[in-house]
Each structure stands twice: as structure tokens, then as C-alpha cells.
Amino acid sequence: MPTNIEVKARMTISHERAIEIALELSQSHIPEISTLIQEDIFFHCNHGRLKLRRETQEDSETAVLIAYERPDVVGPKRSDYVKTSIPEPDELEDALTRSLGVKERVSKTRLLSIVERDGLKSRIHLDDVDGLGHFIEFEVLIDDEKDLEKGEEFAKYLCAAFNIKDGDHVDGAYVDAILDRSSL
């Protein structure tokens, strides 16, 4: 099962400065930022979270089903997930809605950059979440269990680079904040 070390935080620096930092950090890999329009449809489930993600990037539209388990704690946290491409998202959404029920929908514009460090890669997400505001998220990709500690250090390095303080961290998912707007 694929694993990430993840961090989610309120963006406390300007959006423009966050883009500059992301571009500076990605110089060793791909010095660019992609714009993604995403709608995540969360379904009721017994374990973890289940979402159908519809994503538009330039003229391309894709959909993936993602099941994941991640503790709702502040700071870097492990996230185990399964992701699969969905060629017929309308039909799957209908089936999951009928069988499980929709928990909530989350729409966002995501700026994506990739950063490499010490043999690991991280996705940097600069998110503008409808109804919630601006956030930053890191997903350090872990291919081997022995890299978990190194992944946590990478996440902490990124927090320092973006001036993220302990009080800026968000413990849950955007869907939780939408369901309980008082948490942000």
C-alpha cells in the first residue's frame, strides 16, 4: 500500500511568496507549477476516508477513487492510501452515492509543484479551498518503510521553508473543516 508523510497548514505567507518558494525548492527537479481544478466527493465509509476526485488540468479531465487512512493529528503524519483511475466517474459516483451516501463535496484550485531531497519526492500543494480559504499541503512519497523517518524530516524541512509554525497546522481533512467550520 502506498504511503505518504503529510502536512496540512493554513497559509500564513502571501500566495505569491509561497509560489516563489515552491519554484525555488523545485529547481533541482521540475521548476514549474501546475494548476489543477479538483472536486473531491467524500462518501460515508466504515474505515478511513473514501473520495472520488475529479480533476481538470489544462484540457485534460481525469478521475480517481482514493481510499485512505490517516490520523487526525497536528504536524507530519503517515497516510496509507489506495488510488485507482476511474474511466466512467459518473457511473461510479451514482453507484457510491446510492450505496454509501455522499458525506460532503470539497472543491479547490490547487497549484502543484514537485520537490526532491535526499532521494525522496514531495508534492507541494498550494490550495484555495472553496468556503475555507488558502492552505498549503505537503505529501512526501514513501516507497520504503525505512524512509519514514527521513520523510518526516523532509516534511519538517518544508515547514521551515514555508515558515509554518506549530499553530498553523491543521489536524484533519478539508472535508472535516467544511463539516465543522469552527475547526479552522
C-alpha positions in Angstrom: 0.0 0.0 0.0 1.5 3.4 -0.9 2.4 5.7 1.9 2.9 9.5 2.3 4.0 11.7 5.1 1.6 14.6 5.0 1.4 18.1 6.5 -1.5 20.5 6.1 -1.4 24.0 7.3 -3.1 27.4 7.0 -1.1 29.6 4.6 0.3 32.5 6.6 2.6 33.9 3.9 1.3 35.6 0.7 0.2 33.3 -2.1 2.8 35.0 -4.3 5.6 34.3 -1.8 4.5 30.7 -1.5 4.8 30.2 -5.3 8.3 31.8 -5.2 9.4 29.4 -2.5 7.9 26.4 -4.3 9.7 27.3 -7.5 13.0 27.9 -5.7 12.7 24.5 -4.0 11.8 22.7 -7.2 14.9 23.9 -9.1 16.6 20.5 -8.7 13.6 18.8 -10.3 10.9 20.5 -12.4 10.8 24.3 -11.9 7.2 24.7 -12.7 3.8 24.9 -11.1 0.7 23.2 -12.5 -2.8 24.4 -11.9 -5.4 21.8 -11.0 -9.1 22.2 -10.5 -10.4 19.5 -8.2 -13.7 18.3 -6.8 -13.5 15.7 -4.1 -16.7 13.8 -3.4 -16.4 12.1 0.0 -18.6 9.1 0.8 -19.7 7.6 4.1 -17.5 4.6 4.9 -16.6 2.5 8.0 -12.8 2.9 7.9 -10.7 5.9 6.9 -11.9 8.1 4.1 -13.2 7.4 0.6 -13.3 10.0 -2.1 -13.9 10.3 -5.8 -11.6 13.0 -7.2 -12.5 14.7 -10.5 -9.6 16.8 -11.7 -9.1 19.2 -14.6 -5.6 20.3 -15.7 -5.5 22.4 -18.8 -7.7 20.5 -21.3 -7.4 17.1 -19.6 -10.0 15.7 -17.2 -9.3 12.7 -15.0 -11.0 10.9 -12.1 -9.6 8.6 -9.4 -11.0 6.8 -6.5 -8.9 7.2 -3.3 -9.3 5.3 -0.1 -7.0 6.4 2.7 -6.3 6.2 6.4 -4.6 9.0 8.2 -4.7 10.0 11.8 -6.2 13.4 12.5 -3.2 14.8 14.4 -1.2 18.1 14.1 2.1 18.0 12.2 3.6 15.4 9.9 1.5 12.3 9.8 1.5 9.0 7.9 -1.2 8.4 5.3 -1.7 5.0 3.7 -3.8 5.0 0.6 -5.1 3.1 -2.4 -5.8 5.0 -5.6 -7.2 3.8 -8.9 -8.1 5.5 -12.2 -11.8 5.7 -13.0 -12.8 5.8 -16.7 -16.5 6.3 -16.0 -16.7 8.6 -13.0 -20.4 9.5 -13.4 -21.5 5.9 -13.1 -19.2 5.2 -10.1 -20.4 8.4 -8.4 -24.0 7.3 -8.9 -23.3 3.8 -7.5 -21.4 5.0 -4.5 -24.0 7.7 -3.8 -26.8 5.1 -3.8 -24.9 2.6 -1.7 -22.9 4.7 0.7 -24.3 8.2 0.5 -22.3 11.4 0.0 -20.7 12.8 3.1 -19.6 16.2 1.5 -18.1 17.7 -1.6 -14.9 19.8 -1.5 -13.9 22.0 -4.4 -10.5 23.6 -4.7 -7.9 25.1 -7.0 -4.6 23.5 -6.4 -1.2 24.7 -7.5 1.2 21.8 -7.6 5.0 21.6 -7.5 7.3 18.7 -7.1 10.4 18.9 -4.9 13.2 16.3 -4.4 15.6 16.0 -1.4 17.8 13.1 -0.2 16.3 10.7 -2.7 12.7 11.5 -1.7 10.0 13.4 -3.6 7.3 15.7 -2.2 4.3 17.2 -3.8 3.7 20.8 -2.6 0.0 21.8 -2.9 -1.0 25.5 -2.6 -4.7 25.1 -2.2 -7.6 27.6 -2.4 -10.5 25.7 -0.9 -14.0 26.9 -1.6 -15.5 28.2 1.6 -12.3 27.7 3.7 -9.5 29.8 2.2 -5.8 29.2 1.4 -3.8 26.3 2.7 -0.5 24.6 2.0 -0.1 20.8 2.0 3.0 18.6 1.6 2.9 14.9 0.6 6.3 13.2 0.9 6.1 10.0 -1.1 7.5 7.0 0.8 8.4 3.9 -1.2 10.1 2.0 1.6 9.2 1.8 5.3 12.8 2.5 6.2 12.3 6.0 4.8 9.5 7.1 7.1 11.8 9.0 9.5 13.6 10.6 6.5 10.1 11.6 5.1 9.2 13.2 8.4 12.4 15.2 8.4 11.7 16.3 4.8 8.2 17.4 5.8 9.7 19.4 8.7 12.3 21.0 6.3 9.4 22.1 4.0 7.5 23.5 7.0 10.6 25.6 7.9 11.0 26.7 4.2 7.4 28.0 4.1 7.6 29.5 7.7 4.9 27.1 9.0 4.6 27.3 12.8 3.0 24.8 15.1 -0.1 26.8 15.4 -0.6 26.9 11.7 -1.1 23.1 11.3 -4.5 21.6 10.5 -5.2 18.2 12.0 -7.9 16.8 9.7 -9.0 16.9 6.1 -10.7 19.8 4.3 -14.0 17.8 4.4 -13.9 17.8 8.2 -13.4 21.5 8.3 -16.3 22.1 5.9 -18.5 19.8 8.1 -17.3 21.6 11.2 -16.3 25.1 10.1 -15.5 26.1 13.7 -12.3 23.9 13.5 -10.4 26.5 11.3 
